[in-house]
């Protein structure tokens, strides 16, 4: 459960913005979406390797 302390006289919009930022950092929505369907470990590993390759290509092209 997220707890956002609100200071006296603080604007509700600022508090709501802090809540949203904290909620995004916890990754709750991403976790729920990933749990909606099962992915085999081999498929997850393959996606992880492909992502690493993509990032490495980006870094290599930035160096050149």
Rosetta blueprint (number, residue, H / E / L):
1 X L
2 X L
3 X L
4 X L
5 X L
6 X L
7 X L
8 X L
9 X L
10 X L
11 X L
12 X H
13 X H
14 X H
15 X H
16 X H
17 X H
18 X H
19 X H
20 X H
21 X H
22 X H
23 X H
24 X H
25 X H
26 X H
27 X L
28 X H
29 X H
30 X H
31 X H
32 X H
33 X H
34 X H
35 X H
36 X L
37 X L
38 X L
39 X L
40 X L
41 X H
42 X H
43 X H
44 X H
45 X H
46 X H
47 X H
48 X H
49 X H
50 X H
51 X H
52 X H
53 X H
54 X H
55 X H
56 X H
57 X H
58 X H
59 X H
60 X H
61 X H
62 X H
63 X H
64 X L
